Amino acid sequence: MRISIALFLAGAAAMPAVHAAPAASELSWLAGDWRQCRDGEVVEERWLGPRGDILLGASLSTSGDGKASWEHLRIARDGDAWVYWASPQGRTPVPFRLVESAAGRAVFANPERAFPNRISYWRDGADLLARIEGTVQERAVAHEWRYSPGTAADCR
């Protein structure tokens, strides 16, 4: 019995602590045109790819009073990991490493940031959900979007 436990512990210690990054094709559920139309606000996100080891994204939001914000996005392989790069309003891209993945779900994190420090995407049927979370003035803050397939042209 002790030998079995010792062999198990030796084998467990030899296993890598981080799971291998999924193949690019396993992130294909993110690709497409996505939109959320709510209370005069339109949020549109588009993902291209994956091709090679990259997905490219863009986000464009307009508020009810017509103010716009935008963001360049990319998910690219970096060695054995996937990294989500966010560049709001064209600022220097900020990296978030893939920390969790499953069929139709991906979570990226950057613990060095206060907000956001975590970005999640997952599918719920035909919809794509996105969530950012972190800390603002020592308080937990989160924002979530439910995108339907389509573009802003589909909003009324």
Order of alpha helices (4+ residues) and beta strands (2+ residues): alpha-beta-beta-beta-beta-beta-beta-beta-beta-beta-beta
